[in-house]
Amino acid sequence: MRRLFLALPAIAVLLVLTGTAWALAIKAESARIRTAGAAIPGGPGWNLHSNGEVGDYVYADKAGRYTLVVRARGTPCKGEWPVMAAVVDNVTGPTVIVDSREFAAYPLTIEVPMGTHVVTVAFENDAKAGDEDRNLYLAELELKPPEGVKEPVMASREDWMALGERREEAALERAAKGVEQYRKAEAKIQVVDAAGKPVIDAVVAAELERHDFLFGCNIYMFDRFKLVEQNNIYKKRFRDLFNYATTGFYWKGYEPERGKPRYEATDKVIAWAAGSGIRLKGHPLLWDHEAGVPPWSQGQPPKEVQKARVQEIVRRFAGKIEFWEVVNEPSHCRGVPIDEPYRWAREADPKAALIVNDYYVMASGYPPFFKLLEDAKAAGVPFDGIGIQAHEPRAERFPLEQVQRVLDHYATLGKPLHITEFTPASGGQPITGSHRQGIWNETAQAEYAERFYRVVFGHPATVAITWWDLSDQGAWLKGGGLLRNDLSPKTAYDMLWRLIQREWKTKAEGRTDGTGAMAFRGILGQYRVHVEFGGRKVDAAFRLGREGPNAWTVTLKE
């Protein structure tokens, strides 16, 4: 698992002369950050035998373009050599292919801000097939400053942690400004009489009924509890908090017998969601994973069977399920490419929003996913949104400034961003990847969830965030739910309810001015407006949108 920080009692650090400038050298076998692997037998050096990273805490006197020279060697698998990436503060930078079985120097140019940072190199493409095992072997990392800049020096974890808290507060300040700028708009309610003349001093109340932003959760435990009372509680808790649900189409369980998909269960979810004001996403139609292979097939079914499934399901639920993750995790599970399946889905329902979804993105930016999306866009593959999972590595507390950088980076592709699976669990695991220490309990879960939601809601490119499992009963991670096993709400559930249904739910009241108007600024979404004057009452509904103009007229009839 990446970014599990290990403090070791001894650190081998040298200042070495590289060309005309001094460089900070870190011996791989004694670096304080080593998230995978083992010492090379007989040493020196470190074997990253699985995806992971090695590095340390460093202090840079000035910001600039530094050179990271890595002495490394590799072993190939299936003709591919190890890919090694430079990483600064958990954000993946340039990569290089380590294509030698003997140690050689591999230079990488990285941007290092002034101050204390984590600088590592990461192994990105571990693989094993038969007797072949792709490994990355590291001897030493040398960090060389730009010309005229003092050499970097070692820093402590404590220094990094202190700066991490400041960076987190800065991220929250940016998010708060983003909410004001991107999630709110000005509105004006004009009240007129039957003749069209302004009505002065009318009482006006406007209340947000449904967010434009999609606050969601998967709904996999719908009607799956033993007791009717439990099912009812689950539905109420869901409806009270969310306006968006992900319903499952995993091929293995959805069509255990060929030609007999379990449409009836989906129809029940759709009927309930329609009556509860909840929008729907289907996930996934195809997946190169055990759960995505029907039991009646030997491996992935052929393309014609895949196409039939995609188009039959998308057509059947057109107008009822708005969003689809047609192929799941395509940059990791490469057996099902996205090009044809997304074209099949677009043909079946031109109005559906098609999302491409993958994981490990919050951990490192995951360049293979970004590259897949770039290539798909250039090739004209029809997709409408980018799905970013936020629960791998599973115990990682992604730094908030890192979350913003990842969102900024993926926003450059010009597609709306969906946080598709978010699971800070409360199961007692050690917190990793953060300046915050401790374990994931209910308090830590709630504290981080609130901050993460603020950052996501405050980013201009995001349109949705989905929690990945409502209840600990049936959750994929221990403690991953917002409800305990007995369906009582955890601190995180109550906190999110206050955030979504109170802080981010506008209620505006006032009286019309001399022009018959009342103005307010509110969260984007669907509003209910109530007007009273002289014993007359009128209710109306309007949508407050980002673009506007948001000028609404209410007519008081005699």
Buried (B, 14 or more C-beta within 10 A) or exposed (E): BBBBBEEEEEBBBEEEEBEEBBBBBBBBBBBBBBBBBEBBEEEBBBBBBBBBBBBBBBBBEBEBEBBBBBBBBBBBBEEBBBBBBBBBBBBBBBBBBBEEEEBBEBBBEBEBEEBBBBBBBBBBBBBEEEEEBBBBBBBBBBBBBEEEBEBBBBBEBEBBBEBBEEBBEEBBEBBBEBBEEBBBBEBBBBBBBEEEEBBBEBBBBBBBEBBBBBBBBBBBBBBBBEEEEBBEBBBEBBBEBBBBBBBBBBBBEBBEEEEEBBBEBBEEBBEBBEEBEBBBBBBBBBBBBEEBBBEEBEEBBEEEEBBEBBBBBBEBBBEBBBBBBBBBBBBBBEBBBBBBBBBBBBBBBEEBBBBBBBBBBBBBBBBBBBEBBEEBBEEEBBBBBBBBBBBBBBBBBBBBBBBBBBBEBBBEBEBBBBBBBBBBBBBEBEBBBBBBEEEBBBBBBBBBBBBBBBBBBBBEBBBBBBBBBBBBBBBBBBBBBBBBEEBEBBBBBEBBBEBBBEEBBBEBEBEBEEEBBBBBEBBBBBBBBBBBBEEEEBEBEBEBEEEEEBEBBBBBEE
